[in-house]
Amino acid sequence: MSKISNNIRSTVAQLSQMYKPSLALAKSVLLASAAVTLSLMGARQLGILEPVELSAYDQMVRWRPDEQPDSRLLVVGITEADIQKLKEWPISDRKIAEILQKLDKMQPAVIGLDVLRDVPLGDGREELTKILQKSDRIIGVCLVTDGNPDNPGSPPAPGLPENRVGFADFGVDPGGILRRALLFMKPPTIEGNSSAQKHLCNDDSQVLYSFNLQLALRYLQGQKIYPKLAPDQSLWLGETQLKQLASNDGGYKNADVRGYQILINYRSKQQVANQVRITDVLEGKVDPNLVKDKIVLIGYTTETVKDFFYTPYSGRQQSNQFMPGIVAHAQVVSQILSAVLDNRPMLWFWPEWAEILWISAWSMVGGTLASRMAHPAKLTVTFGAVLSGCCAISFGIFLLGGWVPVAAPALALILTGGSIVSAERFNKAGYGKAISDRVKQVFKIEIDQAKKEQQVAEIIESDFFKELQQKKDKLRISKQETSEKAPSEPQEITASTPELPKVESQTDEYLAQLQEKAKQQKQRAAVTESENSSKTAACDAGGGASSAETKHDEFSDLQTKAKQMRQRRGAQKMIKDEKIDSLTDKEDLGGKEE
């Protein structure tokens, strides 16, 4: 068993050594990916990436192929040519009434009149009111107030019941681009005490349906499909949910989503449905099959009337940048019908946690590629290909009806890869090691000082140093005793013995030098240790051995010098004893002579 356990430990150690570089690399990639992902999520929360994400959304809308015109709709446009031909501006109430009568005879499913008639225009007011009251196929429009007393909104045409009126307002994004549609809402409360006339579209006590939703609901009633609200206040038409747009869905961040809004899933840039002019209707040139059981929308398509919008299709267009309001309504009506009757998907979005995983995954891909490839050209080509793949996958999801972040994962891919490459070059240049050593040196000053004091204390407390100190004390005592005996000695003898104090003084000086050298040796050891800590492992081993040998040699020198000092002190003692004996003999001889 012990042999097996040893083999297991050996195998684990070999594997750890083998995969240690890979683990270090994975750790650096994960750290860089986490830092970049958190930074991008913070930028998204602040709305910094919203313009880029919306631009990417517009580009994907332009890339998407146009669908066939919706045969369930017919757009009757009031063009500039119609105005010139009829020689009327605006179109009179009588002409509008005549158009409605001709279309009503062709038995459409519903007629949507996107022309404001809140005040009389020309003659024929009574005729228009009569046709609006008589036909239950006609849906009119009004404009909702924005809460400003100077903009109380526009009421519907007289004679229309409230259940056949819809507001024509859209939710426009900053920059004037139309991406969202309002399905129903409560009109805002007018600020202050306004003297404006109260009407349907500034009454904040009730919920209004939009013009396009009214048309879609009236058409679906013929298909026995009716709206219903779920407990979570989501709108359902049959088995289809028209999911409400949230403030942070897709590329939006903190968007104004008051009311019930959806993202417009445009059908086509050129022609959402069959389109004719009002003069064609007045002259009887319209095929009745284009009208029967269809949704007919009447509105201005000329730029003379400021009823047009920028759309995702407007980008990089020199002409035809605008979409008429009546065509935009047709886009929303077609979207609702196609979702309910044709299973055409509504645009959907990922939850926030899925978007974070999506961004983090591309961040790790970028970091891994950058860490595996050293050649700049190959790395650039690979990054270009992977970035194209990221955009292609996002566009493929968009074709399936999903809007996922595009700019954030692309930036995560680039930023993480760039940070890994920069870090590797920084370390290879030696800047990282130099900064690390400098930081270590700064933070280890106090530790090194403590080590120096400890080493000095060890030298002072060593037996060798204590022995030197004791010998110094003995020499000092001997010196004092000699100085006490000196006055009683004869003058000639005193003159012959000044050498002894000189020898003792030299001994004291020599001991002081030894102490100073011991302190210098401690300082050298501390400096050597500090220098060795910034070297490589191999250099540490060699340097450590050299430092150890140096310390051993210097302490050997100290021991040799101490031994020499002992011998010198022994010789001095012998000389002293001989002198004392000589003096004693002289004293004895003098006594005898006396």
C-alpha positions as CSV (number, residue, x, y, z in Angstrom):
1,M,0.0,0.0,0.0
2,S,2.8,2.4,0.8
3,K,4.3,1.7,-2.6
4,I,1.0,2.4,-4.3
5,S,0.5,5.7,-2.3
6,N,4.0,6.8,-3.2
7,N,3.3,6.1,-6.9
8,I,0.1,8.1,-6.7
9,R,1.9,11.0,-5.0
10,S,4.6,10.9,-7.7
11,T,2.0,10.8,-10.5
12,V,0.0,13.7,-9.0
13,A,3.2,15.7,-8.6
14,Q,4.2,15.1,-12.2
15,L,0.7,16.0,-13.5
16,S,0.7,19.2,-11.4
17,Q,4.1,20.2,-12.9
18,M,2.9,19.3,-16.4
19,Y,-0.4,21.3,-16.2
20,K,0.9,24.1,-14.0
21,P,1.5,26.4,-17.0
22,S,-2.0,25.6,-18.4
23,L,-3.6,26.3,-15.0
24,A,-1.8,29.6,-14.7
25,L,-2.9,30.5,-18.3
26,A,-6.5,29.6,-17.6
27,K,-6.4,31.7,-14.4
28,S,-5.2,34.7,-16.3
29,V,-7.8,34.3,-19.0
30,L,-10.6,33.9,-16.4
31,L,-9.5,36.9,-14.5
32,A,-9.3,39.1,-17.6
33,S,-12.6,37.8,-18.9
34,A,-14.3,38.5,-15.6
35,A,-12.9,42.0,-15.4
36,V,-14.0,42.8,-19.0
37,T,-17.4,41.3,-18.6
38,L,-18.1,43.2,-15.4
39,S,-16.9,46.4,-17.1
40,L,-19.1,46.0,-20.1
41,M,-22.2,45.1,-18.0
42,G,-21.6,48.3,-16.0
43,A,-21.3,50.3,-19.3
44,R,-24.6,48.7,-20.5
45,Q,-26.3,49.6,-17.2
46,L,-25.2,53.2,-17.7
47,G,-26.6,53.2,-21.2
48,I,-23.2,53.8,-22.8
49,L,-23.6,50.8,-25.2
50,E,-27.2,51.5,-26.1
51,P,-26.5,53.6,-29.2
52,V,-24.1,51.0,-30.5
53,E,-26.6,48.1,-29.9
54,L,-29.4,50.0,-31.6
55,S,-27.2,50.8,-34.6
56,A,-26.3,47.0,-34.8
57,Y,-30.1,46.3,-34.6
58,D,-30.8,48.7,-37.5
59,Q,-28.0,47.1,-39.6
60,M,-29.5,43.6,-39.1
61,V,-32.9,44.9,-40.1
62,R,-31.3,46.2,-43.3
63,W,-29.5,42.9,-43.9
64,R,-32.6,40.9,-43.5
65,P,-34.3,40.0,-46.8
66,D,-37.7,41.6,-47.5
67,E,-40.8,39.5,-47.3
68,Q,-43.6,39.4,-49.8
69,P,-46.3,42.1,-49.5
70,D,-49.1,41.2,-47.1
71,S,-52.1,40.4,-49.3
72,R,-54.5,41.1,-46.4
73,L,-53.8,44.8,-46.6
74,L,-54.3,47.7,-49.1
75,V,-52.7,51.1,-48.7
76,V,-54.5,54.0,-50.3
77,G,-52.0,56.8,-50.4
78,I,-52.6,60.5,-50.9
79,T,-49.6,61.5,-53.0
80,E,-48.3,64.8,-54.2
81,A,-49.6,63.8,-57.7
82,D,-53.1,63.4,-56.2
83,I,-53.0,66.9,-54.7
84,Q,-51.9,68.4,-58.0
85,K,-54.6,66.5,-59.9
86,L,-57.4,67.3,-57.5
87,K,-56.1,70.9,-57.0
88,E,-57.0,70.6,-53.3
89,W,-55.0,71.1,-50.3
90,P,-55.9,69.8,-47.8
91,I,-58.2,67.2,-49.3
92,S,-61.8,68.4,-48.6
93,D,-64.3,66.6,-46.4
94,R,-66.4,65.9,-49.5
95,K,-63.6,64.1,-51.3
96,I,-62.8,62.0,-48.2
97,A,-66.5,61.1,-47.9
98,E,-66.6,60.1,-51.6
99,I,-63.6,57.9,-51.2
100,L,-65.0,56.2,-48.1
101,Q,-68.3,55.5,-50.0
102,K,-66.6,53.9,-53.0
103,L,-64.4,51.7,-50.8
104,D,-67.3,50.7,-48.5
105,K,-69.2,49.4,-51.5
106,M,-66.3,47.0,-52.3
107,Q,-67.0,45.3,-48.8
108,P,-63.6,45.5,-47.1
109,A,-63.1,44.0,-43.7
110,V,-62.2,47.3,-42.2
111,I,-61.2,50.8,-43.4
112,G,-58.7,52.8,-41.4
113,L,-58.8,56.6,-42.0
114,D,-55.4,58.1,-40.9
115,V,-56.5,61.6,-41.7
116,L,-57.4,64.1,-39.0
117,R,-60.9,65.6,-39.4
118,D,-61.4,67.3,-36.1
119,V,-62.2,70.6,-37.8
120,P,-64.1,71.1,-41.1
121,L,-61.9,71.3,-44.2
122,G,-63.7,72.6,-47.3
123,D,-67.3,71.6,-48.0
124,G,-69.0,68.3,-47.4
125,R,-68.8,68.2,-43.6
126,E,-72.3,66.8,-43.3
127,E,-71.7,64.1,-45.9
128,L,-68.6,63.0,-44.1
129,T,-70.3,62.9,-40.7
130,K,-73.1,60.8,-42.2
131,I,-70.8,58.2,-43.7
132,L,-68.8,57.9,-40.5
133,Q,-72.0,57.3,-38.5
134,K,-73.5,54.9,-41.0
135,S,-70.7,52.5,-41.7
136,D,-69.3,50.4,-38.8
137,R,-66.2,49.4,-40.9
138,I,-64.5,52.8,-40.5
139,I,-61.8,53.3,-37.8
140,G,-60.7,56.9,-37.3
141,V,-57.7,58.5,-35.5
142,C,-56.9,61.0,-32.9
143,L,-53.7,62.4,-31.3
144,V,-52.9,61.9,-27.7
145,T,-51.7,64.8,-25.5
146,D,-48.2,64.7,-24.1
147,G,-49.3,66.4,-20.9
148,N,-48.4,69.9,-22.0
149,P,-51.2,72.5,-21.8
150,D,-50.1,73.9,-25.2
151,N,-50.5,70.4,-26.8
152,P,-53.9,69.0,-25.7
153,G,-54.0,66.5,-28.6
154,S,-56.4,66.3,-31.5
155,P,-59.9,64.8,-31.1
156,P,-61.4,62.3,-33.6
157,A,-63.7,63.3,-36.4
158,P,-67.3,64.0,-35.3
159,G,-69.8,61.1,-35.7
160,L,-67.3,58.3,-34.8
161,P,-68.1,56.3,-31.6
162,E,-65.3,55.8,-29.1
163,N,-65.0,52.1,-29.9
164,R,-64.0,53.0,-33.5
165,V,-61.3,55.5,-32.7
166,G,-57.6,54.7,-32.1
167,F,-54.6,57.0,-31.4
168,A,-52.1,57.4,-34.2
169,D,-49.1,58.1,-31.9
170,F,-45.9,56.1,-32.0
171,G,-43.0,55.7,-29.5
172,V,-40.0,57.2,-31.2
173,D,-36.4,56.5,-30.0
174,P,-33.9,59.2,-29.4
175,G,-32.6,60.3,-32.8
176,G,-36.1,60.1,-34.3
177,I,-36.0,56.4,-35.4
178,L,-39.2,54.4,-35.2
179,R,-38.6,51.0,-33.6
180,R,-41.4,50.7,-31.2
181,A,-45.2,50.6,-31.4
182,L,-47.8,51.5,-28.8
183,L,-50.7,49.2,-28.6
184,F,-52.7,50.8,-25.8
185,M,-52.2,53.4,-23.2
186,K,-53.7,55.9,-20.8
187,P,-53.4,59.5,-21.9
188,P,-51.2,61.6,-19.7
189,T,-52.7,64.1,-17.3
190,I,-52.5,67.7,-18.6
191,E,-50.4,69.8,-16.3
192,G,-51.9,72.7,-14.5
193,N,-55.4,74.1,-15.0
194,S,-55.7,73.9,-18.8
195,S,-58.6,75.5,-20.6
196,A,-58.2,73.1,-23.5
197,Q,-61.3,71.2,-24.6
198,K,-61.7,67.7,-23.2
199,H,-61.9,64.9,-25.7
200,L,-61.2,61.2,-26.0
201,C,-57.4,61.5,-26.5
202,N,-56.7,63.7,-23.5
203,D,-59.1,61.9,-21.0
204,D,-56.8,60.2,-18.5
205,S,-59.6,58.2,-17.0
206,Q,-59.7,55.5,-19.7
207,V,-57.4,53.2,-21.7
208,L,-57.2,53.9,-25.5
209,Y,-56.3,51.4,-28.2
210,S,-53.9,52.3,-31.0
211,F,-55.1,52.8,-34.5
212,N,-53.2,49.8,-35.8
213,L,-54.4,47.5,-33.0
214,Q,-58.0,48.6,-33.6
215,L,-57.6,47.5,-37.3
216,A,-56.0,44.2,-36.4
217,L,-58.6,43.4,-33.8
218,R,-61.5,44.2,-36.1
219,Y,-60.0,41.9,-38.8
220,L,-59.4,39.1,-36.3
221,Q,-63.0,39.3,-35.1
222,G,-64.0,37.9,-38.5
223,Q,-61.6,34.9,-37.7
224,K,-63.3,34.4,-34.3
225,I,-60.2,35.6,-32.5
226,Y,-60.6,38.0,-29.6
227,P,-58.1,39.7,-27.2
228,K,-57.7,38.8,-23.6
229,L,-55.4,40.0,-20.8
230,A,-53.5,37.4,-18.8
231,P,-53.0,37.7,-15.0
232,D,-49.6,39.2,-15.7
233,Q,-51.3,41.9,-17.8
234,S,-49.9,40.5,-21.1
235,L,-52.0,40.7,-24.2
236,W,-53.0,37.5,-25.9
237,L,-54.7,37.1,-29.3
238,G,-55.8,33.4,-29.5
239,E,-52.7,31.4,-28.7
240,T,-50.3,34.2,-29.5
241,Q,-48.8,36.5,-26.8
242,L,-47.9,40.0,-27.8
243,K,-45.2,40.3,-25.1
244,Q,-44.8,43.8,-23.7
245,L,-41.4,45.4,-24.2
246,A,-39.4,46.0,-21.0
247,S,-37.1,48.9,-20.4
248,N,-34.0,46.8,-20.6
249,D,-34.9,44.3,-23.4
250,G,-32.5,43.8,-26.2
251,G,-30.1,46.7,-26.6
252,Y,-32.4,49.1,-24.6
253,K,-31.4,50.5,-21.2
254,N,-33.9,52.4,-19.1
255,A,-36.1,53.0,-22.1
256,D,-39.4,54.9,-21.7
257,V,-41.9,52.0,-22.1
258,R,-45.0,53.5,-20.6
259,G,-48.2,52.0,-22.0
260,Y,-48.1,48.7,-23.7
261,Q,-45.3,48.7,-26.3
262,I,-43.9,46.1,-28.7
263,L,-40.8,46.2,-31.0
264,I,-41.8,46.6,-34.6
265,N,-40.8,43.6,-36.7
266,Y,-40.7,45.3,-40.1
267,R,-41.9,43.2,-43.0
268,S,-40.3,45.0,-45.9
269,K,-38.5,48.2,-46.8
270,Q,-40.1,48.7,-50.2
271,Q,-43.7,47.5,-50.1
272,V,-45.4,46.1,-47.0
273,A,-48.7,45.7,-48.9
274,N,-50.4,46.6,-52.2
275,Q,-50.7,50.3,-52.7
276,V,-52.9,52.6,-54.8
277,R,-53.7,56.3,-55.0
278,I,-56.9,58.0,-54.0
279,T,-57.4,59.2,-57.6
280,D,-57.4,55.6,-58.7
281,V,-60.2,55.0,-56.2
282,L,-62.1,58.1,-57.3
283,E,-61.8,57.1,-61.0
284,G,-62.8,53.5,-60.4
285,K,-59.4,52.0,-61.4
286,V,-59.0,49.8,-58.3
287,D,-59.6,46.0,-58.6
288,P,-62.4,45.1,-56.1
289,N,-60.5,41.9,-55.2
290,L,-57.8,44.1,-53.7
291,V,-60.4,45.6,-51.3
292,K,-62.9,42.8,-50.5
293,D,-62.3,41.4,-47.0
294,K,-59.1,43.3,-46.7
295,I,-57.8,45.9,-44.4
296,V,-57.8,49.3,-46.2
297,L,-55.6,52.1,-44.8
298,I,-56.0,55.6,-46.1
299,G,-53.4,58.3,-45.4
300,Y,-50.9,60.8,-46.7
301,T,-47.8,59.4,-48.4
302,T,-46.4,62.8,-49.5
303,E,-43.7,64.6,-47.6
304,T,-45.8,67.8,-47.8
305,V,-47.6,66.5,-44.7
306,K,-45.1,66.0,-41.8
307,D,-46.4,62.5,-41.2
308,F,-43.3,60.4,-41.8
309,F,-40.6,58.7,-39.7
310,Y,-37.0,57.7,-39.8
311,T,-36.8,53.9,-39.6
312,P,-33.9,51.3,-39.4
313,Y,-34.0,51.4,-43.2
314,S,-33.0,55.1,-43.2
315,G,-29.4,54.5,-42.4
316,R,-26.9,55.4,-45.2
317,Q,-29.7,56.3,-47.6
318,Q,-29.4,59.4,-49.8
319,S,-33.0,59.3,-50.7
320,N,-36.2,57.6,-49.5
321,Q,-35.1,58.0,-45.9
322,F,-38.6,58.4,-44.6
323,M,-41.5,56.0,-44.1
324,P,-45.0,57.6,-44.2
325,G,-47.1,57.2,-41.1
326,I,-49.8,55.2,-42.9
327,V,-47.1,52.7,-44.1
328,A,-45.7,52.4,-40.6
329,H,-49.2,51.6,-39.3
330,A,-49.5,49.0,-42.0
331,Q,-46.2,47.4,-40.8
332,V,-47.6,47.0,-37.3
333,V,-51.0,45.6,-38.5
334,S,-49.2,43.1,-40.7
335,Q,-46.9,42.1,-37.8
336,I,-49.9,41.4,-35.5
337,L,-51.8,39.4,-38.2
338,S,-48.7,37.4,-39.2
339,A,-47.9,36.5,-35.6
340,V,-51.5,35.3,-34.9
341,L,-52.4,33.7,-38.2
342,D,-49.1,32.8,-39.8
343,N,-47.0,31.9,-36.8
344,R,-44.5,34.6,-37.7
345,P,-42.4,35.1,-34.6
346,M,-42.6,38.3,-32.6
347,L,-39.2,39.6,-31.6
348,W,-38.0,38.0,-28.4
349,F,-35.1,38.7,-26.0
350,W,-32.9,36.8,-23.6
351,P,-33.1,37.3,-19.9
352,E,-30.3,39.3,-18.3
353,W,-28.4,36.3,-16.9
354,A,-28.3,34.7,-20.4
355,E,-26.9,37.9,-21.9
356,I,-24.2,38.0,-19.2
357,L,-23.2,34.4,-20.1
358,W,-23.3,35.2,-23.8
359,I,-20.9,38.2,-23.3
360,S,-18.6,36.2,-20.9
361,A,-18.3,33.3,-23.3
362,W,-17.1,35.5,-26.2
363,S,-14.7,37.2,-23.7
364,M,-13.1,33.9,-22.8
365,V,-12.9,32.9,-26.5
366,G,-10.9,36.1,-27.1
367,G,-8.6,35.6,-24.1
368,T,-7.9,31.9,-25.0
369,L,-7.1,32.8,-28.7
370,A,-4.8,35.6,-27.6
371,S,-2.9,33.4,-25.1
372,R,-2.5,30.5,-27.6
373,M,-1.2,32.6,-30.6
374,A,2.0,34.5,-30.6
375,H,2.3,35.5,-34.2
376,P,0.6,39.0,-34.8
377,A,-0.6,38.3,-38.3
378,K,-2.2,35.0,-37.4
379,L,-3.7,36.5,-34.3
380,T,-5.2,39.4,-36.3
381,V,-6.7,37.1,-39.0
382,T,-8.1,34.7,-36.4
383,F,-9.7,37.5,-34.4
384,G,-11.2,38.9,-37.6
385,A,-12.7,35.5,-38.4
386,V,-14.0,34.9,-34.9
387,L,-15.5,38.4,-34.8
388,S,-17.3,37.8,-38.0
389,G,-18.5,34.5,-36.6
390,C,-19.9,36.3,-33.5
391,C,-21.8,38.8,-35.8
392,A,-23.0,36.0,-38.0
393,I,-24.4,34.0,-35.1
394,S,-26.1,37.1,-33.7
395,F,-27.6,37.8,-37.1
396,G,-28.7,34.1,-37.5
397,I,-30.6,34.4,-34.1
398,F,-32.1,37.7,-35.4
399,L,-33.5,35.9,-38.4
400,L,-35.2,33.5,-36.0
401,G,-36.8,36.4,-34.2
402,G,-34.3,37.0,-31.4
403,W,-32.5,40.2,-30.6
404,V,-29.3,39.4,-28.6
405,P,-26.5,41.7,-27.8
406,V,-24.0,42.2,-30.6
407,A,-21.8,45.1,-29.7
408,A,-21.1,43.9,-26.1
409,P,-19.8,40.4,-27.0
410,A,-17.7,41.9,-29.9
411,L,-16.1,44.4,-27.5
412,A,-15.6,41.6,-24.9
413,L,-13.8,39.5,-27.5
414,I,-11.5,42.3,-28.6
415,L,-10.8,43.8,-25.1
416,T,-10.0,40.5,-23.4
417,G,-7.7,39.4,-26.3
418,G,-6.0,42.8,-26.3
419,S,-5.5,42.7,-22.5
420,I,-3.9,39.2,-22.6
421,V,-1.6,40.2,-25.5
422,S,-0.6,43.5,-23.7
423,A,0.0,41.6,-20.4
424,E,2.3,39.0,-22.1
425,R,4.3,41.7,-23.9
426,F,4.6,43.7,-20.7
427,N,5.9,40.7,-18.8
428,K,8.3,39.7,-21.6
429,A,9.8,43.2,-21.7
430,G,10.6,42.9,-18.0
431,Y,8.5,45.8,-16.8
432,G,6.2,43.5,-14.8
433,K,9.1,41.9,-13.0
434,A,10.8,45.3,-12.3
435,I,7.6,46.8,-10.9
436,S,6.9,43.6,-8.9
437,D,10.4,43.7,-7.4
438,R,10.0,47.4,-6.6
439,V,6.7,46.8,-4.9
440,K,8.1,43.9,-2.9
441,Q,11.1,46.0,-1.9
442,V,8.8,48.9,-0.7
443,F,6.6,46.5,1.3
444,K,9.5,44.6,2.8
445,I,11.4,47.5,4.2
446,E,10.0,47.1,7.7
447,I,10.4,43.3,7.5
448,D,14.1,43.7,6.4
449,Q,14.8,46.2,9.2
450,A,13.4,43.8,11.7
451,K,15.5,41.0,10.3
452,K,18.6,43.2,10.6
453,E,17.9,44.0,14.2
454,Q,17.4,40.3,14.9
455,Q,20.7,39.4,13.3
456,V,22.6,42.1,15.3
457,A,21.0,40.8,18.4
458,E,22.1,37.2,17.5
459,I,25.7,38.4,17.0
460,I,25.8,40.3,20.3
461,E,24.3,37.3,22.2
462,S,26.7,34.8,20.6
463,D,29.3,33.0,22.8
464,F,32.2,34.4,20.8
465,F,31.1,38.0,21.2
466,K,30.5,37.4,25.0
467,E,34.0,35.9,25.3
468,L,35.5,38.9,23.6
469,Q,33.6,41.2,25.9
470,Q,34.7,39.3,29.0
471,K,38.3,39.5,27.9
472,K,38.0,43.2,27.3
473,D,36.7,43.7,30.8
474,K,39.6,41.7,32.2
475,L,42.1,43.8,30.3
476,R,40.4,46.9,31.6
477,I,40.6,45.7,35.2
478,S,44.2,44.7,34.7
479,K,44.9,48.2,33.3
480,Q,43.4,49.8,36.3
481,E,45.4,47.7,38.7
482,T,48.6,48.6,36.9
483,S,47.8,52.3,37.0
484,E,47.3,52.0,40.8
485,K,50.7,50.4,41.4
486,A,52.5,52.8,39.1
487,P,53.1,55.7,41.6
488,S,54.8,53.5,44.1
489,E,57.4,52.3,41.6
490,P,60.8,54.0,41.1
491,Q,61.1,56.6,38.5
492,E,63.4,54.6,36.4
493,I,61.1,51.6,36.4
494,T,58.1,53.7,35.5
495,A,59.9,55.0,32.5
496,S,60.7,51.5,31.4
497,T,57.1,50.2,31.6
498,P,54.9,52.6,29.5
499,E,54.6,49.9,26.9
500,L,52.0,47.9,28.9
501,P,49.2,50.5,28.8
502,K,49.9,51.1,25.1
503,V,49.5,47.4,24.5
504,E,46.2,47.4,26.4
505,S,45.0,50.4,24.5
506,Q,45.7,48.7,21.3
507,T,43.8,45.7,22.6
508,D,40.8,47.9,23.4
509,E,40.9,49.4,20.0
510,Y,41.2,46.0,18.4
511,L,38.1,44.8,20.3
512,A,36.2,47.9,19.1
513,Q,37.2,47.1,15.5
514,L,36.0,43.5,15.9
515,Q,32.6,44.8,17.2
516,E,32.4,47.2,14.2
517,K,33.3,44.4,11.8
518,A,30.6,42.2,13.4
519,K,28.0,45.0,12.7
520,Q,29.3,45.5,9.2
521,Q,29.0,41.7,8.6
522,K,25.4,41.8,9.8
523,Q,24.6,44.7,7.4
524,R,26.3,42.8,4.5
525,A,24.3,39.7,5.2
526,A,21.0,41.7,5.2
527,V,21.9,43.4,1.9
528,T,22.9,40.1,0.3
529,E,19.6,38.6,1.4
530,S,17.6,41.5,-0.1
531,E,19.5,41.3,-3.4
532,N,19.1,37.5,-3.6
533,S,15.3,37.8,-3.1
534,S,14.9,39.6,-6.5
535,K,16.8,37.0,-8.5
536,T,15.6,33.9,-10.3
537,A,15.3,30.5,-8.5
538,A,18.5,29.3,-10.1
539,C,20.3,32.5,-9.2
540,D,18.9,32.3,-5.7
541,A,20.4,28.8,-5.3
542,G,23.8,29.9,-6.6
543,G,23.7,33.3,-4.8
544,G,22.6,31.6,-1.6
545,A,25.5,29.2,-1.6
546,S,27.9,32.1,-2.4
547,S,26.5,34.2,0.4
548,A,26.8,31.3,2.8
549,E,30.4,30.7,1.8
550,T,31.2,34.4,2.2
551,K,29.6,34.5,5.7
552,H,31.5,31.3,6.7
553,D,34.9,32.8,5.4
554,E,34.3,36.1,7.2
555,F,33.4,34.4,10.5
556,S,36.5,32.1,10.1
557,D,38.6,35.3,9.7
558,L,37.1,36.6,12.9
559,Q,37.8,33.4,14.7
560,T,41.4,33.4,13.4
561,K,41.9,37.0,14.5
562,A,40.4,36.2,17.9
563,K,42.9,33.3,18.3
564,Q,45.8,35.6,17.3
565,M,44.6,38.1,19.9
566,R,44.5,35.4,22.6
567,Q,48.1,34.5,21.6
568,R,49.2,38.1,21.7
569,R,47.5,38.6,25.1
570,G,49.4,35.5,26.4
571,A,52.6,36.9,25.1
572,Q,51.9,40.3,26.7
573,K,51.1,38.6,30.0
574,M,54.4,36.7,29.8
575,I,56.3,39.9,29.2
576,K,54.4,41.6,32.0
577,D,55.3,38.7,34.4
578,E,58.9,38.9,33.4
579,K,59.0,42.6,34.0
580,I,57.4,42.2,37.3
581,D,59.9,39.4,38.2
582,S,62.7,41.7,37.1
583,L,61.5,44.5,39.2
584,T,61.2,42.2,42.1
585,D,64.7,41.0,41.7
586,K,66.0,44.5,41.5
587,E,64.2,45.4,44.7
588,D,65.7,42.3,46.4
589,L,69.2,43.3,45.2
590,G,68.8,46.8,46.4
591,G,67.8,45.5,49.8
592,K,70.8,43.4,50.0
593,E,73.0,46.2,49.0
594,E,71.6,48.3,51.8
